[in-house]
Amino acid sequence: MQHKAKKFSTRAKAVTSAALLAAVGAGVAGAVSASADTPAAAPAAAPAALKGRTTTTSTHLTIDAATDAARAALDAAEQDGRRVTVAVVDRNGNTVVTLRGDGAGPQSYDSAVKKAFTAVSWNAPTSELAQRLEKAPHLKDIPGTLFLAGGAPVAYNSAPIAGIGVAGAPSGDLDEKFAQAGVDAISNGR
């Protein structure tokens, strides 16, 4: 079967071309119109300039110093044959480093973090803070704290900047001795 090509008249060609141009023109006009309706982005507001004493700067241990302190505390415990977990927290109580020694009990992780938090919160060894419970028993109700020996604060210019907590030795006194070994390891700076 053979198809014959139909020829369009000049008039049909003109009408078809005009319709095509109108459709394309409408699309372009719509795009221009749509972008014209979009408001220009507002200029960014300048940051507020603070004056006077509205900010403060705090000092924190570097990750290297925190790791050195934790490693020194764990080494001291291992040399004594103890299986412990060591935690170092920053000034805000956020955990920076934890090292769980081989064979440390499952409870030691949480206890070490809480002892470190307690030591930095009050800038005192947790053995001293445990004694304060006799006069203020409600201190133990503060979330995240643990008033057992084993936490030592790290201070810079007398301000607490970190806490080291150790848990897992048979006594809190041993835990605190190991925590203090961590403080001593970084006391001369890094």
TORRO-718690 format. One record per residue: x, y, z of N, C-alpha, C in turn; residue in one letter. Coordinates in steps of 0.02 Angstrom, whole numbers, plus 32768, in hexadecimal, padded with zeros to 4 digits. Layout:
# residues N
XYZXYZXYZA;...
This chain:
# residues 190
802A7FC68000800080008000802D803D8000M;801C80687FD6804480A47FCD802080E07FE8Q;80458106800F80278143802B803C817E8003H;800F81A87FFC801F81E57FDA8024821C800EK;8057824280088060827A8035802F82B08023A;800E82C880587FDF82FE804C8005833E804DK;7FF3836A8022801283AB80207FE583DC8044K;80068403806E7FE0843680917FDF84758067F;7FA98497806B7FA484D680467FCD850A806BS;7FDC853E80488001857580657FDB859280A0T;7F9A859480987F7185AF80CE7F758582810CR;7F72854181057F768512813D7FBA8517815FA;7FEE8520813780318527815380358567817DK;8018859C8165801B85DB81887FF485D781CAA;7FBA85B881C97F9185B182057FB585858238V;7FD2854E82227FF78521824F80338544826DT;8058856982458092858E825F807E85C38291S;804985E582838031861982B0801C85FB82F3A;7FFA85C182F07FE485A0832D802085888356A;8052856E8333808F8557835580B385918376L;80BA85C8835180DB8603836E80B4861E83A9L;8072861D83A68049863583DE80548609841CA;805785C884128061859A844B80A585A4846BA;80D985AB8441811D85B6845B811F85FA847FV;8102862C84618102866E847E80DE866F84C2G;80A7864B84C680828648850580AC8627853BA;80D185F3852980FC85D1855A813385FF8572G;815386238545818886518559816C86898584V;813386A48570811486DA8595810086C285DBA;80E8868585DF80D5866A862081128662864DG;814A864C863081878643865881A08687866FA;819E86B8864381B586FB865681868717868AV;8145870C86808114872586AF811C870486F3S;812986C486F3813186A08733816E86B98758A;81A486C5873481DF86DD875781D78725876DS;81AE874B874A81A28790875D81798794879DA;814F876187A88125876187E4814C874C8822D;8186872D881A81AE8717885381D187538871T;81C5876188B181E6879A88CF8231878F88D4P;825687C488D0829E87BF88D782AF87AB891EA;82E48785892682F987708968830A87AD8993A;82F287AB89D0830087E289FD834B87E18A0FA;8368881A8A1683AF881B8A2983B887FC8A6EP;83EE87D78A7683FC87B68AB6840787EA8AECA;83EB87DC8B2683F3880A8B5E843A88058B78A;8456883C8B89849A883C8BA58498881D8BEAA;84CB87F68BFC84CD87DA8C4084CF88128C74P;84AE88048CAB84AD88358CE084F2883E8CFEA;8505887A8D09854688888D28853C888A8D73A;855D885E8D968557885B8DDF8588888C8DFEL;857388AA8E34859D88DB8E5585A988C68E9DK;85DF88DC8EB785ED88D28EFE85FB888A8F10G;85E488778F4A85F288358F6685B888058F59R;85AA87F78F1B857387CA8F0A858A87848EF6T;85CB87798EF285E387378EE1861B87238F10T;862B86E38F0F866286C98F37868686948F0FT;86C386888F2186EA86548F0286FD86218F37T;86F685E18F26870885AE8F57874185848F3DS;876485658F6A879D853C8F5A878984F38F5FT;879F84CC8F2E879084848F2D87D1845D8F20H;87D2841F8F37880A83F48F27880983E48EDDL;884383DD8EC0884583C48E7B8836837A8E7CT;8824835F8E43881683178E3F885682F08E4FI;888F830A8E3B88CE82E88E4B88DB82E68E96D;88CF831E8EB988DA831F8F0188A882F18F24A;886982F28F0E883782C68F2D8849827D8F23A;8862826D8EE8887682288EDA88B382158F03T;88E382438F09891E82358F33890B82298F7BD;88DC82518F9588C6824A8FDA88A482068FE4A;887881F58FB6885481B58FBB8885817B8FB7A;88B4817F8F8988E681498F81891181438FC0R;8925817A8FDD894E8178901A892781599054A;88E7816A905A88BE814D908F88B681029085A;88A980ED904888A080A6903988E280809043L;8919809E902E895B807E9039896980749083D;895980A790AC896580A190F4893B80689112A;88FD806290FB88D2802C911488EC7FE890FDA;89017FE390BE891A7FA390A5895A7F8E90C7E;89857FBF90D789C37FAF90FB89B47F949141Q;897B7FA8915C89667F90919E893B7F519198D;89337F39915C890B7EFC915188C07F069155G;88A87F43914988607F52914F88417F599109R;88037F45910687DD7F4890C787A97F8090CER;87B57FB790AD878B7FF290B6877880119073V;8749803F90788738806B9041874980B29056T;876380D890268775811E9033874B814A9004V;87318180901F870B81B18FF7872781F79004A;872A821E8FCF873D82658FD58704828D8FB7V;86EA82BC8FDE86B582E88FC686CE83308FC4V;86AF83588F9986C3839F8F95869E83C88FCAD;86A984098FC8868C84368FF9864084328FFCR;862284218FC485D9841E8FC085BE83D88FD0N;85EB83AB8FE285D583678FF385CF83398FB8G;85E3834F8F7D85DF83258F41861B82F58F40N;860E82B78F32864482858F30867282938EF6T;86B382978F0486E582A38ED1870782628EBEV;871B823B8EF1873F81FC8EE7872881C98F1BV;8720818B8F06871881548F358745811B8F1ET;876480FC8F4E878C80C08F418775808A8F71L;875D80558F558746801D8F7F877C7FE88F7DR;879C7FDE8FB587D27FAD8FB987B97F678FAFG;87E67F3B8F9A87D57EF48F9287BA7ED88FD3D;877F7EBA8FCF87627E9A900A873D7EC89039G;87387F08902987137F36905586C97F239056A;86AA7F29909086647F17909886357F449070G;85FB7F2B905F85CC7F51903685B37F919058P;85B07F92909B85997FCC90BF85CE800390C1Q;860B7FF290B28642802290BA863E805C9089S;86238050904E86208086901B85F580C09035Y;85B880B19047858A80E5905E85A38106909ED;85BF80DE90CA85D880FA91098613812A90FDS;8640811890CF867A814390C18663818690A4A;863381859077861981C3905985F981EE908FV;85D181D090BA85AF81F790EF85E082139122K;861481ED9132864782079161866C82429142K;867D823D9101869E827590DF867182B390DEA;863282A990CF860182E090CD85FB83019111F;85F882D8914585F182F29189862F831B919DT;866A8301918C86A88324919E86AD8368917BA;869C836C913B86A183AC9118866983DB912EV;863083C1913F85F883EB9153860784129193S;862A83F391C286398414920286838424920AW;86AB841791D786F3842591D9871384099218N;870283CB9227871D83AA92628720835F9256A;874F833D9277875082F49273870F82D7928EP;86F782A3927086B68288928586B8826992CBT;86F4825892E486F8823F932986E48277935AS;86F982B4934B86E682ED9375869B82FB936FE;868282F59333863B83039328860F82CF934AL;86268291934D8600825D936F85F6826E93B9A;8628828F93D6862282A4941C85EF82DB9425Q;85E5830393F185B4833A93F6856C832093FAR;856282E293E6851F82C693E7850382C2942EL;852F82BE945F851882BC94A584F182FB94B6E;85088334949D84E7837494AC84B283869478K;84BA836D943B848A837D94058479833D93DFA;8450831293FC844182D193DD841E82D6939AP;83FF830E938B83DA8314934C840983209310H;8449832B931C8478833392E4847782F592B8L;846F82BB92D6846F827D92B084358278927FK;840382A3928683C982A2925A83D482C89219D;840C82EA92138419831091D6842982DF919EI;840582E39167840E82B39130845682B39115P;846E8276910884B0826E90E984EA826D911AG;84DC8275915A85128277918B851A823491AFT;8556822991C9856481EE91F1859682029226L;857E8202926485A88218929C85CC81DD92BCF;85F981C092958626818B92AC866C81A09299L;869D818E92C186E3819E92B186F4817F926CA;871E81A592478733818C9206873481C291D0G;872081FF91E28720823691B2874F826C91C7G;87738289919787A182C091A6879782F89174A;87958336918C878D836E915E87CF8382913DP;87CA83A09102880383BE90E187F4840990DFV;8822843190F98817847990FD884C849F90D6A;883984D990BD88668507909D885A854B90BBY;888D856990D9888585A890FD884D85A29131N;884C856C9154881C855D918A87D585519172S;87C885539131878585479117878284FF90FCA;874C84DB910B8747849790F2873D849790A6P;8763846D9084875D8468903B874E84219024I;875683F09051874A83AA903F87458382907FA;872D83459077872C831690AF874282D29096G;876682AE90C0877B826A90B0875B823C90E2I;8738820990C9871881D990F58733819390E7G;873D816D911B875381289115872480FD913EV;871280C3912386E78095914786FA804D9136A;86F38022916887007FDB915D87317FBD918DG;875B7FE591AD87897FCA91DF87617FB5921DA;877E7F8D924887587F76928287447FAE92B3P;87647FE892AF8751801E92DC8753806192B7S;872B808F92CF872B80D292B2876D80F592BBG;878F80E692F287D0810692FD880280F392C7D;880180B492B2882C809F927B881780C29239L;87D680C3922D87BD80E591F187D6812D91EFD;87D1814F922887E58195922A8831819E9222E;8856816F923D889F8170923488B1816C91E9K;888C814291C58899813B917D888281799157F;884A8196916C883281D4914C8865820C9156A;8880820F919288B2824391A088F282389176Q;890281F99168893B81EB913C892F820990F7A;88F1820990E288DF822990A288E8827490A4G;88D2829390DB88DB82DB90E4892582ED90E6V;894B82C6910B899382D3911289B882CF90CFD;89A082A190A589C28297906489BD82D49037A;898A82FC9040898183369014898A83799039I;899C8375907989A183B290A189D783E29089S;8A0983CA90668A3D83F7904C8A2E84109006N;89F384028FED89E084188FAA89F883E88F76G;89DD83EF8F3B89F083C48F038A0583EF8ECAR;
